[in-house]
Amino acid sequence: MKHHSLIGQSAWQDLRRLLGEAVASDLRGKPTLRKREERGYWYDRFRQGDQIVERYIGEDTDELRSRLERYEALRDAAKARKVETSRLIRLLRSEGYLTPDLATGQILMAMAKAGVFRLGGTVVGTQAFRHYEGVLGVQIGADQAAQTNDIDIASFERLSLAVDDQVDPTLGEVFKSLDFEPLPSTDKRKAWRWKQTRQQTLVEFLTPSFRENEELRDLPALGVSAQSLHFLNYLIAEPLTVPLLYREGALIQIPRAERYAIHKLIVSVRRRGGDDALKAHKDRAQAAFLIAVLKDEDPYALLDAWETARAKGSAWREALDEALSQMPETAEALRDLA
């Protein structure tokens, strides 16, 4: 296991802070707190023509409150901050951090500007895995486990309903501008997958399933449909905000590393035969890598994620045990946590 230099780790943390300040400074009106079901949500409240508009900023946290209290000062420093974020991304590239290819960078940046991640979207799958370099300060490297042409975005349906806001421009407009076309689905009225015509980049939207079936569900805030999946609610609970290392940067959301690792164990046994066998191998490789790192870097978080998953029921325990039967070193690492 190789760690990134202290220079790189500090630059990554500085970039995340500056991009967070940019979010808090990009206000057109007054920050306003709304309460729903004992949760707080901040909105930018401003007049547009003869209407009052409320644009969702984010869920109420101490970090966001602190930034909103300083938003006027942060707004004044916007130009210098953009120059600095671009410099930090160049530095991180020189330090060997994984960065997105052109197609991936363009679509993630466009979705960030439209508000996908502000409105609850979370990058999952290999695109999320690549970002754990910055979170954990370790080198992942550009091996097969970190390569993909797919971009998977997951979001809770209930959050999409709760925020009472929508992406702008629409994702249909965003995808069209970057030469993406919707792929056919079982329900012709619902689009949840898009493929770029000049590249192999595929974007899919997912949402947790809390029912027996895994049907298509709507995500009103994002203006798309999504394939619902079991076990996904565990993965995207309490996501992390991290910098996208593309152009001047943007903030995106990814799952917590410990939950990603445990979820990958479960996903690996749901894949059967053909191309799924190759994907299952990648799932196990990513899980093994993160568990090995977290055992040293944050064993308490890893143990909590492991125990939380096993406490969810027999189906969860059976899937985890089946995955670990093929991964003796990883199984031993998890046993050592107890």
MARMI-224934 format. One record per residue: x, y, z of N, C-alpha, C, CB in turn. Coordinates in steps of 0.1 Angstrom, whole numbers, padded with zeros to 4 digits, always signed. Each point is the difference from the previous one (the first is absolute). Glycine has a CB too. Layout:
XYZXYZXYZXYZ...
//
This chain:
+0008-0012+0000-0008+0012+0000+0009+0013+0000-0019-0013+0012+0017+0021-0022+0008+0013-0001-0009+0012+0003+0015-0011-0017-0010+0020+0025-0007+0012+0004+0004+0011-0009-0002-0008+0024-0007+0017-0027+0004+0013-0007+0008+0008+0010-0021-0001-0015+0029+0010+0009+0008+0009+0008-0008+0009+0008+0017-0001-0017-0011+0007+0028-0007+0009+0008-0004+0013-0007+0013-0009+0019-0005+0012-0029-0003+0012-0009-0013-0003-0007+0024+0006-0003-0026-0018-0003-0012-0003-0007-0012-0001+0009+0014-0013-0016-0012+0007+0027-0011-0002+0010-0005+0014+0005+0009-0022+0007+0000+0031-0005-0003+0014+0005-0007+0007-0012+0019+0001+0016-0014-0002-0028-0007+0006-0012-0014-0004-0002+0023+0002-0010-0025-0016+0012-0014-0005-0001-0009+0006+0010+0010-0022-0009-0006+0022+0021-0008+0006+0011-0003+0015-0003+0010-0017+0017+0000+0024-0021-0002+0015-0003-0010+0001-0012+0024+0005+0008-0023-0013-0018-0009+0000-0011-0014-0002+0004+0018-0008-0015-0020-0002+0023-0014-0003+0005-0005+0012+0008+0006-0025+0001+0002+0031+0007-0005+0011+0008-0003+0012-0009+0014-0007+0019-0006+0010-0029-0002+0012-0008-0013-0003-0009+0025+0005+0000-0027-0017-0005-0012-0002-0007-0012+0000+0008+0013-0014-0015-0012+0010+0028-0012+0002+0009-0003+0015+0003+0006-0022+0010+0005+0030-0010-0003+0014+0002-0006+0006-0012+0020+0001+0015-0017-0006-0027-0006+0005-0012-0015-0003+0000+0022-0004-0013-0026-0007+0017-0014-0004+0001-0007+0010+0009+0005-0024-0004+0001+0027+0016-0007+0009+0009+0000+0014-0005+0007-0015+0019+0002+0019-0027+0001+0014-0005-0009+0003-0012+0023+0001+0009-0027-0012-0016-0008+0002-0012-0015+0001+0003+0017-0014-0012-0020+0025+0019-0014+0002+0004-0005+0013-0006+0004-0012+0022-0017+0011-0026-0007+0012-0006-0008+0007+0009+0000-0011-0021-0003+0005+0033-0009+0007+0010+0004-0003+0014-0018-0001-0017+0008-0002+0025+0003-0003+0014-0001-0015+0004-0010+0023+0005+0020-0028+0002-0001-0014+0004-0012-0002+0010+0025-0003-0003-0033-0007+0000-0012-0002+0008-0001-0015+0004-0012+0019-0012+0009-0022+0024+0000-0014+0005-0015-0004+0001+0021+0003+0013-0023-0015-0019-0014-0007+0000+0001-0013+0008-0006+0011-0022-0003-0014+0030-0001-0012+0008-0010-0010-0007+0007+0012+0021-0003-0025-0023-0009-0010-0004+0003-0013+0007-0002+0011-0023-0007-0016+0030+0001-0013+0007+0013+0000+0009-0013-0011-0019+0015+0021+0027+0011+0002+0009+0013+0001-0007-0013-0013+0016+0014+0015-0029+0012+0003-0007+0000+0015-0005+0002-0025-0006+0009+0031+0006+0001+0014-0005+0006+0000-0014+0002+0008+0023-0007+0001-0032+0004+0002-0014+0002+0014-0002-0011-0021-0008+0023+0026+0003+0002+0014-0004-0003+0003-0014+0018+0000+0017-0024+0011-0019-0004+0005-0013+0006+0014-0003-0021-0014+0001+0024+0017-0013+0003+0014-0004-0013+0006-0005+0024-0006-0007-0029+0016+0015-0013+0006-0003+0002+0014-0006-0010-0013+0019+0005+0014-0032+0002+0013-0007-0012+0003-0009+0025-0004+0001-0026+0016-0005-0011+0004-0009+0005-0001-0015-0009+0016+0018+0000-0022-0026+0003-0001-0014-0013+0005-0008+0016-0020+0004-0015+0032-0009-0012+0006-0006-0010+0003+0011+0004-0012-0022-0016+0007+0020-0010+0003+0010-0002-0012+0010-0011+0015-0016+0021-0025+0015-0001-0012+0009+0011-0001+0010-0012-0011-0019+0009+0005+0030+0011-0004+0010+0004-0014-0003-0009+0016+0017+0022-0018-0020+0005-0013-0003+0009-0005+0012+0000+0005-0025-0001-0018+0028+0008-0006+0010+0008-0012-0007-0016+0006+0019+0030-0004-0019+0009-0009-0006+0007-0008+0011+0003+0015-0020-0004-0028+0019+0005-0009+0011+0016+0001+0000-0020-0016-0002+0025+0018+0015+0014+0001+0002+0006-0013+0005-0002+0024+0004-0004-0029+0007+0004-0013+0006-0006-0002+0013+0021+0003-0012-0019-0016+0017-0005-0003+0013+0008+0007+0011-0007-0022-0008+0000+0025+0019+0005+0008+0011+0011-0007+0007-0022+0011+0003+0034-0006-0003+0012-0005+0007+0007+0011+0007+0002-0020-0016+0007+0017+0025+0008+0011+0007+0009+0006-0011-0001-0012+0022+0007+0004-0031+0009+0005-0010-0007+0010-0009+0013-0022+0002-0025+0018-0007-0007+0009-0009-0005+0012+0007-0007-0020-0013+0003+0019+0025-0004+0012+0008+0011+0010+0001-0016-0013+0013+0028+0008-0010+0012+0009+0001+0003+0007-0013+0009-0015+0018-0010+0008-0029+0002+0006-0013-0010+0011-0003+0011-0021-0008-0024+0018+0011-0010+0009-0004+0001+0013+0009-0015-0019-0006+0020+0018+0018+0002+0012+0008+0010+0009-0006-0006-0013+0020+0015+0007-0028+0011+0008-0006-0002+0002-0015+0016-0009+0018-0028+0008-0023-0001-0001-0015+0003+0013-0007-0017-0017+0004+0015+0028+0003+0004+0013-0007+0015+0001-0002-0020+0011+0010+0027-0014+0000+0015+0000-0001+0005-0010-0010+0002+0008+0023-0008-0020-0023+0003-0010-0010-0003+0004-0014-0004-0017+0018-0007+0024-0020-0004+0005-0013+0010+0009-0006-0024-0003+0006+0030+0012+0003+0010+0010-0005+0013-0006-0004-0011+0016+0016+0013-0028-0011+0013-0007-0003-0002-0010-0012+0008+0003+0024-0019-0003-0031-0003-0010-0010+0010-0001-0011-0024+0004+0005+0029+0007-0011+0009-0001-0011+0013-0006+0004-0011+0020-0010+0017-0015+0021+0012-0006+0005-0001-0014+0003+0007+0022+0009-0018-0026-0003-0003-0014+0003+0000-0009-0012-0013+0007+0020+0007-0003-0031+0000-0008-0012+0014-0002-0006-0023+0009-0005+0031+0001+0006+0014-0001-0005+0008-0010+0009+0000+0024-0008-0003-0024+0021+0007-0009+0009-0005-0014-0002+0003+0019+0017-0016-0021-0019-0004-0014-0002+0006-0006-0012-0022+0006+0012+0023+0002-0023+0006-0005-0012+0015-0004+0002-0016+0014-0013+0023-0006+0021+0014-0003+0003+0001-0013+0008+0005+0025+0000-0014-0026+0010+0001-0012+0008-0003-0013-0008-0007+0014+0020-0002-0013-0029-0003-0012-0009+0012-0003-0008-0024+0006-0001+0031+0004-0005+0012-0003-0007+0011-0007+0009-0005+0020-0015+0006-0015+0027+0009-0006+0009-0003-0014+0003+0003+0022+0011-0016-0025-0009-0004-0014+0003+0002-0009-0012-0017+0009+0016+0016-0004-0028+0003-0008-0012+0015-0003+0000-0019+0011-0013+0027-0001+0016+0015-0003+0001+0004-0010+0011+0003+0023-0010-0012-0023+0020+0003-0009+0011-0005-0015-0003-0001+0020+0016-0005-0021-0027-0005-0014-0004-0014-0004+0004+0024-0005+0001-0032+0015+0003-0014-0004+0004-0007-0004-0013+0001+0016+0020-0010-0025-0018-0009-0004-0012-0009+0011-0003+0001-0024+0007-0002+0027-0020-0009+0011-0005-0009-0006-0011+0017+0018+0006-0029-0012-0008-0009-0006-0010+0005+0002-0014-0019+0004+0016+0015-0013-0025+0002+0003-0014-0009+0011-0005+0007-0024-0003-0005+0029-0009-0007+0011-0005-0016-0002+0001+0020+0005-0015-0025-0016+0010-0014-0002+0000-0006+0000+0014+0003-0013-0022+0004+0006+0031-0005-0001+0013+0000+0013+0007+0008-0024+0001+0003+0031-0002+0002+0013+0006-0011+0010-0005+0024-0004+0002-0027+0004-0015-0010+0009-0006-0014-0003+0006+0014+0002-0021-0018-0014+0022-0013-0003+0004-0002+0002+0015-0002-0017-0019+0012+0013+0027-0001+0002+0014+0000+0015+0004+0012-0022+0004-0004+0030-0011+0001+0014+0002-0014+0007-0004+0025+0000-0004-0030-0005-0008-0013+0005-0004-0011-0003+0010+0007-0002-0024-0007-0010+0029-0010-0004+0010+0001+0007+0013-0001-0022-0010+0014+0025+0014+0002+0008+0012-0005+0014-0002+0020-0013+0005-0018+0019-0016-0005+0014-0003-0015+0000+0000+0021+0006-0013-0027-0017+0008-0015+0000-0001-0006-0003+0014+0002-0008-0023+0006+0004+0032-0005-0002+0014-0003-0014+0004-0010+0021-0002+0015-0031-0006-0003-0014+0003+0005-0004+0014+0002-0005-0024+0010+0009+0028+0006-0004+0013-0005+0008+0011+0020-0008-0012-0023+0021+0009-0006+0009+0010-0014-0006+0004+0012+0020-0010-0019-0026+0000-0013-0005+0003-0001-0015+0004-0008+0017-0017+0020-0022+0021+0000-0014+0006+0006-0011-0008-0020+0007+0011+0024-0004-0024+0006-0010-0008+0014-0005+0006-0012+0010-0020+0014-0022+0019+0013-0006+0006+0006-0009-0011-0008+0001+0024+0021+0002-0027+0007-0009-0010+0004-0013+0007+0009+0020-0012-0013-0031+0006+0003-0013+0006+0008-0008-0011-0021+0000+0015+0025-0012-0012+0007-0008-0009+0015+0004-0001-0021-0004-0013+0028+0000+0002+0014+0002-0001+0004+0015+0000+0001-0021-0013-0010+0030+0007+0003+0014+0000+0001+0005+0015-0012+0003-0022+0004-0008+0031+0002+0003+0014+0013-0006+0006-0025+0001+0002+0027-0013-0005+0012-0007+0005+0013+0008-0003-0011-0022-0003+0012+0028-0009+0012+0008-0004+0002+0011+0010-0003-0006-0024-0008+0012+0029+0002+0012+0009+0004-0004+0014-0018+0011-0014+0019-0023+0018+0005-0004+0013+0015+0003+0002-0018-0017+0001+0025+0019-0012+0014+0005+0001+0001+0012+0009+0005-0009-0023-0014+0019+0020+0001+0012+0008-0006-0002+0014-0002+0013-0021-0008-0021+0022-0007-0002+0014+0010-0007+0009-0022-0001-0011+0029-0009+0006+0009-0008+0008+0014+0003-0001-0016-0018-0002+0020+0026-0008+0014+0004-0002+0009-0011-0005-0003+0016+0018-0003-0026-0025+0008-0011-0005-0001+0000-0015-0005-0013+0021+0015+0007-0027+0000-0001-0015-0007-0013-0004+0022+0012-0001-0032-0010-0008-0008-0011-0005+0007-0005-0013-0021+0009+0010+0026+0000-0018+0006-0004-0013-0010-0003-0010+0019-0009+0013-0014+0010-0026-0009-0002-0011-0001-0014-0005+0006+0023-0007-0008-0033+0016-0001-0014-0004-0015-0002-0003+0019-0007+0015-0022-0006-0019-0013-0003-0005-0011+0003+0009+0011-0018-0013-0009+0016+0027-0010+0003+0010-0005+0014+0000+0010-0019+0013-0002+0028-0019-0003+0014+0001-0005+0006-0014+0016+0002+0019-0018-0011-0029-0003+0004-0013-0015-0003-0003+0023-0004-0007-0030+0014+0000-0014-0002-0004-0004+0011-0010-0005-0011+0022-0005+0008-0030-0006+0010-0008-0014+0004+0005+0013-0009-0020-0017+0003+0031-0013+0002+0006+0000+0010+0011-0005-0023-0006-0006+0031+0007-0002+0009+0010-0013-0003+0007+0014+0018-0012-0014-0022+0024-0013-0004+0007-0003+0011+0011+0005-0025-0004-0017+0030+0003-0004+0011+0009-0012-0006+0008+0008+0019-0015-0007-0019+0028-0011-0005+0009-0006+0011+0009+0011-0023+0000-0023+0022+0003-0007+0010+0008-0012-0006+0007+0008+0019-0015-0011-0014+0027-0012-0004+0007-0013+0006-0007+0013-0003+0022-0023-0005-0025-0012+0006-0005-0006+0010+0010-0004-0021-0013+0004+0017+0026-0007+0009+0010+0007+0013+0001-0007-0020+0012+0021+0020-0014+0007+0013+0001-0003+0008-0012+0018-0010+0013-0019+0004-0025-0004+0007-0012-0013+0007+0001+0013-0017-0013-0022+0011+0021-0014+0006+0002+0001+0011+0010-0011-0022-0006+0020+0020+0017+0000+0009+0011+0006+0014-0003+0002-0020+0014+0008+0020-0023+0007+0013-0002-0008+0010-0007+0021-0013+0000-0031+0009-0008-0009+0010-0007+0008+0009-0009-0016-0001+0019+0025-0004-0027+0009+0007-0009+0003-0009-0011+0010+0015+0018-0005-0009-0029+0003-0009-0012+0013+0005-0006-0024-0004-0004+0031-0005-0004+0012+0004-0007-0003+0010-0010+0009-0023+0004+0001+0031-0007-0002+0011-0010+0014+0002-0007-0020+0011+0013+0021-0013-0026-0010-0005-0009-0004-0015+0002+0009+0016-0017-0019-0021+0010-0004-0013+0002+0011-0010-0005-0025+0007-0003+0024-0019+0009+0011-0010-0004-0002-0004-0015+0001-0008+0024-0014+0009-0029-0002-0003-0014+0008+0010-0009-0023-0009+0006+0023+0022-0002+0008+0010-0007+0015-0002+0002-0019+0016+0003+0023-0020+0009+0014-0002+0002+0005-0012-0008-0002+0009+0023-0005-0020-0023+0004-0011-0008+0000+0002-0015-0009-0014+0018-0001+0022-0023+0000+0003-0014+0012+0008-0004-0025-0001+0001+0029+0011+0007+0011+0008-0003+0013-0007-0001-0012+0019+0011+0013-0031-0004+0012-0008+0000-0001-0012-0009+0005+0009+0023-0015-0009-0032-0003-0012-0009-0003-0013+0007+0016+0012-0016-0024-0011+0026-0005-0012+0006-0014-0002-0004+0014+0003+0020-0018-0016-0022-0014-0004-0004-0005-0010+0010+0005+0004-0024-0018-0002+0028-0006-0010+0009-0001-0014-0006-0013+0019+0010+0015-0029-0002-0001-0014-0004-0014-0005+0003+0025-0004+0004-0030-0006-0012-0013-0005+0002-0001-0007+0014-0003-0004-0025-0009+0005+0031-0002-0006+0013-0013-0008-0001+0013+0018+0013-0016-0026-0002-0012-0008+0000-0012+0009+0000+0012-0018+0013-0011+0030-0008-0011+0009+0000+0004+0012-0010-0008-0006+0024+0001+0007-0035+0004+0009-0010-0001+0015+0004-0007-0017-0017-0001+0019+0028-0002+0013+0005+0011+0005+0010-0024-0004-0002+0033-0005+0006+0010+0003+0010+0014-0002-0006-0016-0007+0018+0024+0017-0017+0014-0001-0004+0009+0000+0012-0005+0012-0022+0014-0022+0023+0009-0001+0012+0014-0003-0004-0019-0008+0013+0022+0006-0027+0013-0003-0005+0003+0008-0012-0001-0023+0009+0013+0029-0010+0004+0008-0012+0014-0005-0004-0014+0020+0007+0016-0020-0020+0013-0004-0006+0004+0011-0010-0005-0025+0003+0018+0028-0002+0006+0010-0009+0002-0006-0013+0011+0012+0019-0015-0005-0030+0001-0005-0013+0014-0001-0006-0023+0009-0004+0032+0000+0008+0013+0001-0005+0010-0007+0009-0006+0021-0011+0002-0026+0023+0009-0007+0009-0008-0012+0005+0012+0022+0007-0006-0029+0003-0006-0012+0006-0006+0004+0014+0015-0015-0013-0015+0027+0016-0004+0004+0014-0015-0002+0002+0018+0017+0000-0021-0024+0011-0014-0004+0003-0003+0006+0014+0001-0021-0014-0013+0028+0015-0004+0006+0012-0013-0007+0004+0010+0023-0005-0011-0028+0018-0012-0006+0005-0004+0006+0013+0007-0022-0011-0020+0023+0014-0005+0005+0012-0006-0011+0008-0004+0022-0010+0007-0023+0023-0005-0010+0009-0006+0005+0012+0018-0014-0008-0026+0007+0015-0007+0004+0012-0002-0012+0009-0011+0020-0011+0011-0019+0024-0003-0012+0009-0014-0005-0002+0016+0009+0016-0017-0022-0016-0013-0007+0000-0004-0004+0014+0004-0008-0023-0016+0012+0028-0005-0004+0013-0012-0009-0002+0008+0022+0010-0009-0027-0022-0011-0010-0003+0006-0013-0004-0015+0019-0007+0006-0029+0005+0005-0013-0005+0006+0001-0014-0017-0011+0015+0011+0019-0024+0004+0001-0013+0010+0011-0002-0022-0009-0008+0030+0008-0002+0010+0010-0004-0005+0007-0013+0020-0012+0012-0030+0021-0010-0006+0006-0012+0006+0014-0002-0021-0013+0004+0017+0019-0015+0005+0014-0003-0008+0010+0009+0006-0006-0024+0001+0016+0029-0006+0010+0009+0004+0014-0005+0000-0016+0020-0008+0026-0017+0003+0013-0004+0008+0008+0010-0021+0000-0014+0030+0008+0010+0008+0009+0008-0004+0015-0004+0019-0017+0003-0029+0023+0003-0005+0013-0005+0010+0011+0000-0022-0007+0008+0031+0007+0002+0010+0011+0001+0010-0001-0012-0003+0001+0025+0006-0013-0029+0009-0001-0011-0007-0001-0014+0015-0012+0016-0028+0011-0016-0007-0001-0012+0002-0012-0008+0001+0024+0000+0003-0035+0006+0002-0013-0007-0007-0011+0008+0023+0008-0010-0023-0020+0003-0004-0012+0008+0013-0007+0004-0022-0002-0013+0020-0009+0021+0012-0007+0005-0004-0014+0003+0009+0020+0010+0001-0029-0012-0002-0014+0003+0001-0002+0015+0009-0007-0023-0019+0001+0029+0001-0002+0014+0007-0013+0003-0021+0013+0004+0029-0013+0007+0008-0012+0003+0000-0002+0015+0015+0004-0020-0016-0017+0024+0001-0003+0014+0015+0002+0005-0019-0017-0002+0021+0019+0015+0013+0002+0006+0005+0014-0003+0004-0024-0002-0009+0032-0007+0006+0013-0004-0002+0010+0011-0004-0005-0024-0007+0004+0032-0002+0010+0011+0012+0001+0010-0025-0003-0003+0031-0009+0005+0011-0001+0009+0012+0007-0006-0008-0022+0009+0010+0021-0022+0012+0006-0006+0000+0015+0000+0001-0020-0014-0012+0026+0011+0000+0015-0002-0005+0008+0012-0004-0005-0024+0002-0002+0036-0003+0008+0012+0012+0008+0004-0016-0018+0007+0014+0031-0003+0010+0009+0005+0012+0000-0009-0008-0005+0023+0006+0010-0036+0012+0000-0009+0010+0011+0003-0015-0009-0018+0027+0007+0011+0011+0010+0002-0001+0010-0012+0014-0017+0013-0009+0029-0010+0002+0010-0011+0015+0001-0003-0021+0013+0008+0024-0015-0021+0014+0000-0004+0002+0008-0013+0003-0023+0011+0009+0027-0013+0003+0008-0012+0001-0008-0013+0011+0017+0014-0017-0013-0025+0002-0005-0013+0013+0006-0006-0025-0004-0003+0035-0004-0001+0012+0006-0004+0000+0002-0015+0012-0012+0018-0020+0022-0022-0002+0003-0014-0002+0015-0002-0010-0022-0005+0018+0028-0004+0000+0015-0002+0001+0007+0013-0014-0003-0020+0005+0013+0023+0001+0007+0013-0006-0007+0012+0000+0020-0013-0005-0032+0010-0005-0009+0011-0015+0003+0003+0022+0000+0009-0028-0010-0002-0014+0001+0004-0001-0010+0011-0009+0007-0022-0001-0006+0031-0003-0009+0010-0010-0011-0004+0005+0018+0017-0002-0030-0015-0009-0011-0002-0002-0008+0012+0007-0001-0024-0016-0009+0024-0002-0008+0012+0003-0015-0003-0018+0016+0008+0025-0023+0001+0003-0014-0001-0004-0007+0013+0019+0005-0017-0021-0018+0017-0003-0007+0012+0012+0000+0010-0016-0014-0012+0014+0011+0025+0011-0001+0009+0008-0013-0004-0014+0011+0019+0027-0010-0018+0009-0011-0004-0004-0013+0006+0018+0017-0004-0020-0017+0017-0003-0013+0007-0013-0006-0004+0013+0009+0019-0023-0001-0022-0013-0005-0005+0002-0005-0015-0013+0015+0016+0021-0008-0024+0002-0004-0013+0006-0014+0000+0003+0024-0008+0007-0026+0016+0007-0013+0001-0009-0011+0003+0021+0012+0007-0029-0011+0004-0009-0010+0004-0011-0003-0011+0005+0006+0025-0010+0005-0031-0010-0001-0010+0005-0008-0012-0010+0022+0008+0023-0020-0011+0006-0007-0012+0000-0015+0003+0014+0021-0006-0012-0025+0018+0000-0014+0003-0014-0006-0003+0017+0003+0018-0028+0004-0015-0013-0004-0002-0003+0000-0015-0007+0009+0022+0011+0001-0029-0003+0002-0015+0007-0012-0007-0002+0025+0002+0014-0029+0002+0008-0010-0007-0007-0013-0001+0020+0011+0008-0029-0014+0002-0007-0013-0001-0013+0001-0007+0011-0007+0021-0015+0019-0024-0012+0001-0008+0002-0001-0015-0009+0015+0018+0022-0014-0022+0003-0001-0014+0002-0015-0004+0011+0023+0000-0016-0027-0011+0000-0015-0004+0004-0001-0014-0017-0005+0017+0029-0001-0020+0004-0005-0013+0003+0012-0010-0014-0020+0004+0021+0016-0015+0003+0009-0011+0008+0012+0005-0021-0007-0011+0016+0019+0005+0007+0013+0004-0001+0002+0015-0005+0009-0023-0006-0014+0029-0002+0003+0014+0011-0007+0008-0024+0001-0003+0030-0012-0001+0011-0006+0007+0012+0009+0000-0008-0023-0007+0011+0030-0003+0011+0010-0001-0003+0011+0010+0005-0006-0024-0018+0011+0024-0003+0011+0009+0000-0005+0014-0015+0010-0017+0012-0022+0020+0000-0005+0014+0015-0001+0004-0021-0013-0003+0030+0010-0005+0014-0001+0003+0005+0015+0004+0004-0020-0016-0009+0030+0008+0004+0014+0003-0006+0004+0013+0001+0005-0025-0013-0009+0028-0007+0003+0013+0009-0005+0011-0023-0001-0011+0027-0011+0010+0008-0006+0011+0014+0006+0001-0012-0021-0003+0018+0025-0008+0013+0007+0000-0001+0013+0007+0006-0011-0021-0017+0019+0018-0002+0013+0006-0003-0001+0015-0008+0009-0022+0000-0019+0026-0003-0002+0014+0012-0004+0008-0023-0007-0007+0031-0002+0001+0012-0005+0007+0010+0011+0002-0003-0022-0010+0005+0031+0000+0009+0011+0001-0005+0010+0011+0006-0002-0024-0018+0006+0024-0005+0009+0010+0000-0005+0014-0014+0010-0017+0011-0023+0019+0000-0006+0013+0014-0001+0005-0021-0013-0006+0030+0010-0002+0014+0000+0004+0005+0013+0005+0004-0019-0016-0008+0030+0008+0004+0013+0004-0007+0005+0013+0004+0005-0024-0017-0008+0025-0008+0005+0011+0004-0007+0013-0019+0005-0016+0023-0018+0015+0004-0007+0012+0011+0007+0007-0006-0021-0011+0015+0028+0004+0011+0008+0006-0004+0014+0002+0016-0015-0011-0024+0021+0002-0002+0014+0000-0012+0004+0009+0009+0002-0022-0020-0010+0022-0012+0003+0007-0008-0013+0004-0001+0023-0012+0007-0031+0021-0006-0013+0003-0014+0001+0006+0023-0009+0002-0025+0020+0006-0013+0001+0007-0011+0003-0010+0012+0009+0020-0009-0001-0030-0011+0003-0010-0003-0013-0008+0008+0024-0002+0003-0031-0001-0002-0013-0007-0008-0010+0008+0022+0004-0012-0019-0005+0025-0007-0009+0008-0015+0004+0001+0021-0005+0013-0023+0018-0011-0014+0004+0001-0008-0003-0013+0007+0018+0015-0001-0016-0027-0006-0003-0012-0003-0015-0002+0011+0020-0010-0002-0028+0014-0001-0014+0000-0011-0005+0009+0024-0002-0005-0025+0007+0017-0010-0005+0010-0014+0005-0004+0018+0000+0018-0018+0013-0024-0013+0005-0004-0006-0008-0011+0008+0023+0006+0000-0027-0016-0004-0008-0011-0005-0014+0005+0016+0012-0016-0009-0019+0024-0003-0013+0005-0013+0000+0009+0024-0006-0001-0027+0018+0007-0011+0001+0009-0013+0002-0008+0014+0010+0017-0013-0008-0030-0012+0003-0009-0008-0013-0003+0013+0020-0009-0007-0031+0012-0009-0012-0003+0008-0012-0006-0019+0015-0003+0012-0026+0002+0007-0012-0005+0005+0001-0014-0014-0013+0016+0006+0020-0025+0004+0001-0014+0013+0007-0001-0024+0001-0007+0026+0009+0015+0012+0008+0000+0012-0009+0005-0013+0021+0004+0011-0028+0007+0011-0009+0005+0003-0011-0010-0008+0005+0024-0002-0011-0030+0003-0010-0010+0008+0005-0011-0021-0012+0006+0018+0024-0012+0007+0005-0011+0015+0003+0004-0022+0010-0009+0024-0004+0021+0013+0004+0005+0008-0013+0002-0009+0021+0011+0003-0031-0005+0008-0013+0002+0004-0006-0013-0013-0003+0022+0003+0003-0032+0004-0006-0013+0011+0007-0006-0024-0007-0003+0024+0020+0003+0011+0008-0006+0013-0003+0007-0016+0018-0006+0016-0018+0019+0013-0002+0007+0005-0014-0001-0007+0018+0016-0002-0028-0019+0005-0014-0002+0010+0000-0012-0022-0009+0009+0022+0019-0018+0010+0000-0011+0011+0010+0003-0019-0005-0015+0019+0011+0027+0010+0010+0003+0006-0002+0014-0012+0016-0015+0020-0027+0017+0005-0003+0013+0008+0011+0007+0001-0023-0008+0007+0030+0001+0008+0011+0007-0009+0011+0005+0019-0005-0015-0029+0009+0007-0010+0010+0004-0008-0005+0011-0001+0009-0023-0004-0021+0023-0008-0006+0011+0008+0001+0013-0012-0015-0016+0025+0011+0015+0009+0001+0012+0001+0014+0005+0012-0020-0008-0011+0030-0001+0002+0014+0004-0013+0004+0008+0015+0004-0020-0027-0008+0015-0012+0004+0007-0002-0007+0013-0010+0004-0022+0015-0017+0023-0001-0007+0013+0009+0007+0010-0005-0022-0012+0016+0027+0008+0009+0007+0009-0005+0012+0006+0018-0009-0013-0028+0015+0007-0006+0013+0005-0008-0003+0013-0001+0009-0023-0005-0020+0025-0009-0003+0011+0008+0000+0013-0015-0013-0015
//
